[in-house]
Amino acid sequence: MIERGRISSREREAPLQTVRKMLRKSKRTWADLRSNTKCSPTTLSKILKELEKAGEIKSFRDSKDGRITWYEAVGKQITAQIKRFDSARFLEELKNPSFGEKNDVVDGYKIQMSSFYEGLQESKEKETIEAVLSSFDVVAAVISLASNMSNIDKFALVVTAEKIQDTSDKEKDEL
């Protein structure tokens, strides 16, 4: 994980995510990263050092011009970080979202399916979304919602599952 505190979170978060996205697509030079993040050289240098220390990226010198440093993403960790941030940002940017939720327990897992949508005013469409959620079939929910989304500007469906720990396992853990 990247250490925080060296630069302010507001100053680093946008350029950090830009760097991650750019490197996920292809290797980049420091100058290219600098021009696309529009952050100070000091901030970019700190971000790159922290990402490298965290094992998310690697740097290497250009074989033809030793003055040029290239940066490249390493492994799948960076993609997961980007997707997590993009999803959270999408939810945060919803203005006055409507919300629906269904909870259930299936095969020892506590499952929660939540929907967030924006731009929906008609109660008939809200009832449709609530009915779809009550079916608790994720694939069917997505297909049904897609066909009923003409008045929805933005929509997110979040499904979480957490294994329920057996009480006898809890007692063993406590011993």
HELIX and SHEET records of a PDB file:
HELIX    1   1 SER A    9  LYS A   25  1                                  17    
HELIX    2   2 TRP A   30  THR A   37  1                                   8    
HELIX    3   3 PRO A   41  LYS A   53  1                                  13    
HELIX    4   4 GLN A   77  GLU A   92  1                                  16    
HELIX    5   5 SER A  123  SER A  135  1                                  13    
HELIX    6   6 VAL A  138  SER A  147  1                                  10    
HELIX    7   7 THR A  167  GLU A  174  1                                   8    
SHEET    1   A 3 ARG A  28  THR A  29  0                                        
SHEET    2   A 3 THR A  69  ALA A  73 -1                                        
SHEET    3   A 3 ILE A  57  ARG A  61 -1                                        
SHEET    1   B 3 SER A  98  VAL A 106  0                                        
SHEET    2   B 3 TYR A 109  GLU A 118 -1                                        
SHEET    3   B 3 LYS A 154  LYS A 163 -1                                        
END                                                                             
